[in-house]
Amino acid sequence: MKKGQQKGTQRVNWPVTILLILGSLTIFFPLYMAIVIAFKSPSEMTNDIAGILSLPSAFRLDNFTEAMRVTDFWHSLGNSLLITCTVILIAIAVHSLAGYAIGRNMAHSRFYNIAYLYIVSGMFVPFAILMMPLVKQTAQIGLANRMGVILLYVVFYMPMNLLLYSGYLKNIPLALEEAARVDGASTWETYWKIIFPIMKPMHATAAVLTALGTWNDVMTPLVIMSGTGHNTLPLAQLNFQTQFGTNYNLAFASYLLALLPILIFYLFCQKQILNGVVNGAVK
């Protein structure tokens, strides 16, 4: 009887439980505030905490319609999608190939080892140091536009993605490549037909991290694309902030609209990561 009671009772790990509750609050409370404020009218915005936290009297879509008009939503969304999708495709192709070349050779080649350390060290260079030289150089070579922003993003996220890809390659046995060479496959064919598909979970991870950084970035488009008339969503949302104040109702409505595409993309890639891990475990 005592053994059965011991098996049926489980101790609650209160420190971990409290941390999980606090972590959940830090995520859901700002999201709740964004949704509530986005649906409120300006007259419902009061200075007291109870008025801010209260639900709107009616859930209207007027703020979303006005936010789309102010930010020229469809044009800004198209620019953000164009830049983000192009950066993801180039990053996966180039960064995975660089990670494969460096990861497979850095153990027995000093050149590749130095190249790896040199590229990864770019993670520690803040954008503020590079901002002014990049603005001048992109303007001089005619890349102060969307193409210049895309190329800069590909370079900015190369250190992080190279670190991820080269580390993931350590889990892929060399026997697969040796077997492919015995069958007459070249290094190029071995990579694209065997190694590249196996790295599908890492492709999804690199895509999510690159997309999040590219989609939410303000500074790079601001300093490079200024005056071109092509705004990304984060750049267009600066219209809500003026020297006289901020229209929080329209701003939060615009933030929620900008959140939906990247949230859908994250959920899709998360599924791909899980599928890739399960398939790899089965194999």
PAVOTOR-702383 format. One record per residue (C-alpha): x, y, z; chain; residue number from 1. Coordinates in pm, 1 decimal, decimal comma. Layout:
<drenzas>
{drenza {X; Y; Z}; 'A'; NUM}
...
</drenzas>
This chain:
<drenzas>
{drenza {0,0; 0,0; 0,0}; 'A'; 1}
{drenza {279,8; 238,0; 85,1}; 'A'; 2}
{drenza {460,9; 158,2; -237,9}; 'A'; 3}
{drenza {146,3; 233,1; -438,9}; 'A'; 4}
{drenza {100,0; 560,9; -260,5}; 'A'; 5}
{drenza {460,4; 656,2; -325,5}; 'A'; 6}
{drenza {422,4; 581,5; -695,8}; 'A'; 7}
{drenza {97,4; 778,3; -720,7}; 'A'; 8}
{drenza {228,7; 1090,6; -549,0}; 'A'; 9}
{drenza {470,3; 1316,1; -733,7}; 'A'; 10}
{drenza {659,3; 1603,7; -581,9}; 'A'; 11}
{drenza {618,7; 1941,5; -745,6}; 'A'; 12}
{drenza {941,8; 2117,4; -833,7}; 'A'; 13}
{drenza {831,5; 2460,1; -715,2}; 'A'; 14}
{drenza {1141,2; 2661,5; -819,9}; 'A'; 15}
{drenza {1110,5; 2536,6; -1179,4}; 'A'; 16}
{drenza {732,8; 2583,7; -1174,6}; 'A'; 17}
{drenza {764,1; 2942,3; -1053,2}; 'A'; 18}
{drenza {1025,8; 3019,1; -1318,9}; 'A'; 19}
{drenza {799,5; 2875,2; -1589,2}; 'A'; 20}
{drenza {507,1; 3085,6; -1467,1}; 'A'; 21}
{drenza {718,8; 3402,0; -1461,9}; 'A'; 22}
{drenza {856,2; 3320,8; -1807,4}; 'A'; 23}
{drenza {505,9; 3270,7; -1942,9}; 'A'; 24}
{drenza {393,3; 3603,5; -1796,4}; 'A'; 25}
{drenza {683,0; 3789,7; -1958,2}; 'A'; 26}
{drenza {568,3; 3651,2; -2295,1}; 'A'; 27}
{drenza {190,5; 3663,8; -2272,1}; 'A'; 28}
{drenza {150,6; 3993,6; -2084,7}; 'A'; 29}
{drenza {314,5; 4210,8; -2356,8}; 'A'; 30}
{drenza {118,4; 4017,3; -2619,7}; 'A'; 31}
{drenza {-204,2; 4079,0; -2427,6}; 'A'; 32}
{drenza {-122,7; 4450,0; -2402,3}; 'A'; 33}
{drenza {-51,0; 4472,4; -2774,3}; 'A'; 34}
{drenza {-381,2; 4306,4; -2867,3}; 'A'; 35}
{drenza {-587,9; 4511,7; -2621,2}; 'A'; 36}
{drenza {-436,1; 4846,2; -2723,3}; 'A'; 37}
{drenza {-463,6; 4761,9; -3094,4}; 'A'; 38}
{drenza {-840,8; 4718,3; -3065,6}; 'A'; 39}
{drenza {-901,7; 5020,8; -2842,6}; 'A'; 40}
{drenza {-1001,4; 5363,4; -2964,1}; 'A'; 41}
{drenza {-785,7; 5664,9; -2863,8}; 'A'; 42}
{drenza {-1062,8; 5783,1; -2627,3}; 'A'; 43}
{drenza {-1030,9; 5458,5; -2428,5}; 'A'; 44}
{drenza {-662,2; 5515,4; -2359,2}; 'A'; 45}
{drenza {-639,5; 5650,6; -2004,5}; 'A'; 46}
{drenza {-346,7; 5724,2; -1777,8}; 'A'; 47}
{drenza {-447,4; 5484,3; -1499,3}; 'A'; 48}
{drenza {-328,7; 5122,5; -1504,8}; 'A'; 49}
{drenza {-679,7; 4978,4; -1476,6}; 'A'; 50}
{drenza {-788,3; 5163,2; -1790,1}; 'A'; 51}
{drenza {-487,9; 5043,0; -1987,0}; 'A'; 52}
{drenza {-530,4; 4679,9; -1882,9}; 'A'; 53}
{drenza {-907,2; 4672,3; -1937,8}; 'A'; 54}
{drenza {-1058,5; 4516,4; -2247,6}; 'A'; 55}
{drenza {-1186,6; 4744,5; -2525,1}; 'A'; 56}
{drenza {-1555,6; 4826,4; -2527,5}; 'A'; 57}
{drenza {-1583,3; 4676,6; -2876,9}; 'A'; 58}
{drenza {-1338,8; 4488,5; -3095,3}; 'A'; 59}
{drenza {-1321,6; 4708,9; -3403,4}; 'A'; 60}
{drenza {-1086,3; 4687,1; -3699,1}; 'A'; 61}
{drenza {-1062,9; 5062,2; -3755,8}; 'A'; 62}
{drenza {-709,4; 5082,6; -3616,7}; 'A'; 63}
{drenza {-588,8; 4805,7; -3844,9}; 'A'; 64}
{drenza {-741,3; 4970,1; -4152,7}; 'A'; 65}
{drenza {-586,1; 5305,9; -4067,1}; 'A'; 66}
{drenza {-249,9; 5146,4; -3984,9}; 'A'; 67}
{drenza {-245,8; 4976,8; -4324,0}; 'A'; 68}
{drenza {-313,9; 5310,7; -4492,2}; 'A'; 69}
{drenza {-49,7; 5503,9; -4298,6}; 'A'; 70}
{drenza {224,8; 5244,9; -4354,9}; 'A'; 71}
{drenza {127,2; 5171,0; -4718,4}; 'A'; 72}
{drenza {100,2; 4816,9; -4588,4}; 'A'; 73}
{drenza {96,6; 4610,5; -4907,3}; 'A'; 74}
{drenza {392,4; 4793,2; -5061,1}; 'A'; 75}
{drenza {592,5; 4771,5; -4737,7}; 'A'; 76}
{drenza {494,4; 4406,4; -4692,1}; 'A'; 77}
{drenza {610,3; 4327,8; -5045,0}; 'A'; 78}
{drenza {949,5; 4487,6; -4980,1}; 'A'; 79}
{drenza {991,5; 4299,3; -4651,9}; 'A'; 80}
{drenza {893,2; 3968,6; -4812,8}; 'A'; 81}
{drenza {1123,0; 4027,5; -5110,0}; 'A'; 82}
{drenza {1422,9; 4110,9; -4893,0}; 'A'; 83}
{drenza {1362,3; 3839,3; -4632,2}; 'A'; 84}
{drenza {1289,1; 3555,2; -4876,4}; 'A'; 85}
{drenza {1585,6; 3643,3; -5098,6}; 'A'; 86}
{drenza {1819,8; 3661,4; -4798,5}; 'A'; 87}
{drenza {1697,9; 3323,1; -4670,5}; 'A'; 88}
{drenza {1749,3; 3148,4; -5006,4}; 'A'; 89}
{drenza {2096,3; 3295,1; -5061,2}; 'A'; 90}
{drenza {2197,4; 3236,3; -4699,5}; 'A'; 91}
{drenza {2097,2; 2868,4; -4702,2}; 'A'; 92}
{drenza {2276,4; 2803,8; -5031,8}; 'A'; 93}
{drenza {2595,2; 3001,3; -4961,4}; 'A'; 94}
{drenza {2631,9; 2956,4; -4586,6}; 'A'; 95}
{drenza {2568,4; 2581,4; -4593,1}; 'A'; 96}
{drenza {2821,3; 2538,7; -4873,9}; 'A'; 97}
{drenza {3078,7; 2746,0; -4685,4}; 'A'; 98}
{drenza {3004,4; 2554,0; -4367,4}; 'A'; 99}
{drenza {3055,5; 2224,4; -4549,6}; 'A'; 100}
{drenza {3385,7; 2333,3; -4708,5}; 'A'; 101}
{drenza {3527,2; 2477,1; -4386,8}; 'A'; 102}
{drenza {3378,2; 2220,8; -4149,1}; 'A'; 103}
{drenza {3518,5; 1922,8; -4336,6}; 'A'; 104}
{drenza {3868,2; 2070,6; -4377,6}; 'A'; 105}
{drenza {3935,7; 2281,3; -4067,8}; 'A'; 106}
{drenza {4048,0; 1980,7; -3862,5}; 'A'; 107}
{drenza {4349,9; 1907,7; -4086,2}; 'A'; 108}
{drenza {4406,6; 2243,0; -4260,8}; 'A'; 109}
{drenza {4539,1; 2555,1; -4093,2}; 'A'; 110}
{drenza {4401,2; 2775,6; -4372,1}; 'A'; 111}
{drenza {4042,1; 2660,5; -4317,7}; 'A'; 112}
{drenza {4083,6; 2685,2; -3941,9}; 'A'; 113}
{drenza {4196,4; 3047,2; -3969,8}; 'A'; 114}
{drenza {3915,5; 3118,5; -4219,5}; 'A'; 115}
{drenza {3662,5; 2974,7; -3974,3}; 'A'; 116}
{drenza {3788,9; 3186,4; -3684,1}; 'A'; 117}
{drenza {3804,0; 3496,8; -3904,5}; 'A'; 118}
{drenza {3445,7; 3463,8; -4027,6}; 'A'; 119}
{drenza {3298,3; 3367,2; -3689,3}; 'A'; 120}
{drenza {3473,1; 3663,2; -3525,6}; 'A'; 121}
{drenza {3239,8; 3884,3; -3728,5}; 'A'; 122}
{drenza {2969,3; 3802,6; -3473,0}; 'A'; 123}
{drenza {3146,5; 4029,7; -3224,0}; 'A'; 124}
{drenza {3160,4; 4338,4; -3447,8}; 'A'; 125}
{drenza {2871,9; 4575,2; -3363,6}; 'A'; 126}
{drenza {2674,5; 4729,3; -3647,1}; 'A'; 127}
{drenza {2733,2; 5081,0; -3509,9}; 'A'; 128}
{drenza {3101,4; 5055,8; -3607,2}; 'A'; 129}
{drenza {3020,6; 4943,9; -3961,9}; 'A'; 130}
{drenza {2726,4; 5175,8; -4023,1}; 'A'; 131}
{drenza {2895,0; 5489,1; -4155,7}; 'A'; 132}
{drenza {3153,1; 5311,4; -4377,9}; 'A'; 133}
{drenza {2878,8; 5090,5; -4523,2}; 'A'; 134}
{drenza {2654,9; 5387,1; -4599,9}; 'A'; 135}
{drenza {2934,8; 5557,8; -4790,7}; 'A'; 136}
{drenza {3054,0; 5246,7; -4974,6}; 'A'; 137}
{drenza {2708,0; 5128,9; -5080,4}; 'A'; 138}
{drenza {2631,2; 5477,1; -5214,2}; 'A'; 139}
{drenza {2956,3; 5490,5; -5411,5}; 'A'; 140}
{drenza {2906,6; 5152,5; -5582,8}; 'A'; 141}
{drenza {2534,4; 5200,4; -5648,4}; 'A'; 142}
{drenza {2403,7; 4955,5; -5388,5}; 'A'; 143}
{drenza {2210,3; 5199,8; -5170,0}; 'A'; 144}
{drenza {1891,8; 5006,7; -5247,4}; 'A'; 145}
{drenza {1717,7; 4676,9; -5177,4}; 'A'; 146}
{drenza {1994,1; 4475,0; -5345,1}; 'A'; 147}
{drenza {2253,1; 4634,0; -5118,5}; 'A'; 148}
{drenza {2044,6; 4554,9; -4810,3}; 'A'; 149}
{drenza {2010,0; 4192,1; -4922,8}; 'A'; 150}
{drenza {2385,6; 4153,1; -4973,9}; 'A'; 151}
{drenza {2458,6; 4310,6; -4636,1}; 'A'; 152}
{drenza {2219,8; 4074,3; -4459,2}; 'A'; 153}
{drenza {2381,3; 3773,7; -4627,6}; 'A'; 154}
{drenza {2719,0; 3890,7; -4497,1}; 'A'; 155}
{drenza {2589,3; 3985,0; -4149,9}; 'A'; 156}
{drenza {2436,1; 3641,4; -4081,6}; 'A'; 157}
{drenza {2719,0; 3438,3; -4230,4}; 'A'; 158}
{drenza {2920,2; 3408,9; -3903,4}; 'A'; 159}
{drenza {2626,1; 3271,9; -3706,5}; 'A'; 160}
{drenza {2509,1; 3033,6; -3980,2}; 'A'; 161}
{drenza {2862,5; 2914,0; -4049,4}; 'A'; 162}
{drenza {2899,8; 2830,6; -3681,6}; 'A'; 163}
{drenza {2574,5; 2631,7; -3689,8}; 'A'; 164}
{drenza {2642,6; 2445,2; -4014,3}; 'A'; 165}
{drenza {3001,5; 2352,1; -3933,2}; 'A'; 166}
{drenza {2893,1; 2224,4; -3591,3}; 'A'; 167}
{drenza {2606,0; 2022,4; -3739,4}; 'A'; 168}
{drenza {2839,6; 1857,3; -3989,9}; 'A'; 169}
{drenza {3021,1; 1686,1; -3704,2}; 'A'; 170}
{drenza {2711,9; 1468,1; -3655,8}; 'A'; 171}
{drenza {2716,0; 1351,9; -4020,2}; 'A'; 172}
{drenza {2952,4; 1052,9; -4065,3}; 'A'; 173}
{drenza {3223,0; 1070,9; -4330,6}; 'A'; 174}
{drenza {3131,1; 718,2; -4437,5}; 'A'; 175}
{drenza {2842,1; 860,0; -4640,3}; 'A'; 176}
{drenza {3075,1; 1075,6; -4848,7}; 'A'; 177}
{drenza {3329,7; 798,6; -4885,9}; 'A'; 178}
{drenza {3060,4; 563,6; -5013,5}; 'A'; 179}
{drenza {2947,3; 826,5; -5263,4}; 'A'; 180}
{drenza {3303,2; 871,0; -5391,1}; 'A'; 181}
{drenza {3336,2; 495,8; -5435,4}; 'A'; 182}
{drenza {3022,7; 507,7; -5651,6}; 'A'; 183}
{drenza {3186,7; 773,6; -5867,9}; 'A'; 184}
{drenza {3015,3; 1088,1; -5733,4}; 'A'; 185}
{drenza {3210,1; 1413,2; -5736,6}; 'A'; 186}
{drenza {3241,6; 1640,1; -5434,9}; 'A'; 187}
{drenza {2979,9; 1873,4; -5582,3}; 'A'; 188}
{drenza {2733,9; 1587,8; -5639,5}; 'A'; 189}
{drenza {2803,5; 1443,7; -5296,5}; 'A'; 190}
{drenza {2719,6; 1771,6; -5129,4}; 'A'; 191}
{drenza {2398,9; 1854,6; -5314,5}; 'A'; 192}
{drenza {2256,2; 1501,5; -5333,9}; 'A'; 193}
{drenza {2360,8; 1362,9; -4993,3}; 'A'; 194}
{drenza {2485,2; 1625,4; -4745,7}; 'A'; 195}
{drenza {2247,7; 1910,6; -4832,6}; 'A'; 196}
{drenza {1926,6; 1706,0; -4781,8}; 'A'; 197}
{drenza {2058,7; 1560,7; -4455,5}; 'A'; 198}
{drenza {2110,7; 1912,8; -4319,6}; 'A'; 199}
{drenza {1740,3; 1993,1; -4356,7}; 'A'; 200}
{drenza {1688,3; 2054,8; -3980,8}; 'A'; 201}
{drenza {1978,1; 2299,5; -3980,1}; 'A'; 202}
{drenza {1841,0; 2470,8; -4292,0}; 'A'; 203}
{drenza {1516,9; 2533,8; -4104,0}; 'A'; 204}
{drenza {1704,7; 2663,2; -3799,3}; 'A'; 205}
{drenza {1921,4; 2897,4; -4006,0}; 'A'; 206}
{drenza {1615,4; 3014,3; -4199,2}; 'A'; 207}
{drenza {1425,5; 3100,5; -3880,1}; 'A'; 208}
{drenza {1714,8; 3288,4; -3720,6}; 'A'; 209}
{drenza {1797,7; 3474,8; -4041,5}; 'A'; 210}
{drenza {1433,2; 3558,3; -4111,5}; 'A'; 211}
{drenza {1368,5; 3690,3; -3760,3}; 'A'; 212}
{drenza {1670,4; 3919,0; -3772,2}; 'A'; 213}
{drenza {1601,8; 4040,2; -4126,6}; 'A'; 214}
{drenza {1227,6; 4092,2; -4081,9}; 'A'; 215}
{drenza {1256,8; 4292,4; -3759,3}; 'A'; 216}
{drenza {1563,8; 4499,7; -3844,2}; 'A'; 217}
{drenza {1521,7; 4875,3; -3871,7}; 'A'; 218}
{drenza {1870,5; 5023,4; -3880,1}; 'A'; 219}
{drenza {2005,4; 4862,1; -4198,8}; 'A'; 220}
{drenza {1712,7; 4963,5; -4425,0}; 'A'; 221}
{drenza {1699,9; 5303,3; -4254,5}; 'A'; 222}
{drenza {2060,3; 5397,0; -4330,7}; 'A'; 223}
{drenza {2093,1; 5218,9; -4667,3}; 'A'; 224}
{drenza {1750,7; 5264,1; -4830,8}; 'A'; 225}
{drenza {1677,9; 5611,9; -4698,6}; 'A'; 226}
{drenza {1523,7; 5826,3; -4972,4}; 'A'; 227}
{drenza {1459,6; 5541,7; -5216,8}; 'A'; 228}
{drenza {1085,3; 5527,4; -5148,3}; 'A'; 229}
{drenza {1098,5; 5156,2; -5068,3}; 'A'; 230}
{drenza {1011,8; 5102,6; -4703,3}; 'A'; 231}
{drenza {1007,9; 4775,7; -4514,7}; 'A'; 232}
{drenza {738,5; 4717,9; -4252,4}; 'A'; 233}
{drenza {958,0; 4810,3; -3949,9}; 'A'; 234}
{drenza {1075,6; 5120,5; -4135,2}; 'A'; 235}
{drenza {721,0; 5224,4; -4226,1}; 'A'; 236}
{drenza {612,4; 5184,1; -3864,2}; 'A'; 237}
{drenza {834,1; 5476,6; -3767,6}; 'A'; 238}
{drenza {555,3; 5697,8; -3902,8}; 'A'; 239}
{drenza {364,8; 5643,3; -3578,8}; 'A'; 240}
{drenza {639,0; 5810,7; -3375,3}; 'A'; 241}
{drenza {662,8; 6188,1; -3403,6}; 'A'; 242}
{drenza {817,2; 6464,7; -3196,3}; 'A'; 243}
{drenza {475,4; 6528,4; -3043,3}; 'A'; 244}
{drenza {405,2; 6171,3; -2932,5}; 'A'; 245}
{drenza {321,0; 5819,9; -3045,1}; 'A'; 246}
{drenza {-10,3; 5686,2; -3169,0}; 'A'; 247}
{drenza {-3,3; 5362,3; -2973,5}; 'A'; 248}
{drenza {-335,3; 5231,5; -3105,7}; 'A'; 249}
{drenza {-224,3; 5240,4; -3467,7}; 'A'; 250}
{drenza {131,1; 5136,8; -3381,2}; 'A'; 251}
{drenza {27,4; 4819,4; -3199,1}; 'A'; 252}
{drenza {-223,2; 4734,7; -3470,9}; 'A'; 253}
{drenza {57,8; 4762,2; -3725,1}; 'A'; 254}
{drenza {287,9; 4551,8; -3506,3}; 'A'; 255}
{drenza {30,6; 4271,7; -3496,1}; 'A'; 256}
{drenza {-8,2; 4282,3; -3874,1}; 'A'; 257}
{drenza {368,8; 4260,4; -3916,1}; 'A'; 258}
{drenza {384,5; 3973,5; -3666,2}; 'A'; 259}
{drenza {154,5; 3738,6; -3857,5}; 'A'; 260}
{drenza {375,7; 3653,9; -4161,5}; 'A'; 261}
{drenza {688,3; 3581,0; -3958,3}; 'A'; 262}
{drenza {485,0; 3384,9; -3702,5}; 'A'; 263}
{drenza {340,9; 3161,9; -3975,5}; 'A'; 264}
{drenza {688,8; 3111,7; -4119,7}; 'A'; 265}
{drenza {827,1; 3020,8; -3777,1}; 'A'; 266}
{drenza {552,3; 2764,7; -3715,9}; 'A'; 267}
{drenza {614,2; 2607,7; -4056,7}; 'A'; 268}
{drenza {991,7; 2583,2; -4002,7}; 'A'; 269}
{drenza {940,5; 2448,6; -3650,8}; 'A'; 270}
{drenza {744,6; 2160,7; -3801,8}; 'A'; 271}
{drenza {1025,1; 2099,8; -4049,6}; 'A'; 272}
{drenza {1281,6; 2089,7; -3768,0}; 'A'; 273}
{drenza {1079,9; 1830,2; -3575,2}; 'A'; 274}
{drenza {1024,5; 1619,1; -3884,9}; 'A'; 275}
{drenza {1391,1; 1632,5; -3973,9}; 'A'; 276}
{drenza {1499,6; 1528,0; -3625,9}; 'A'; 277}
{drenza {1250,3; 1238,5; -3617,9}; 'A'; 278}
{drenza {1349,2; 1117,1; -3964,4}; 'A'; 279}
{drenza {1714,6; 1136,1; -3875,1}; 'A'; 280}
{drenza {1655,6; 935,1; -3559,8}; 'A'; 281}
{drenza {1463,8; 668,9; -3750,8}; 'A'; 282}
{drenza {1734,4; 635,4; -4012,5}; 'A'; 283}
</drenzas>
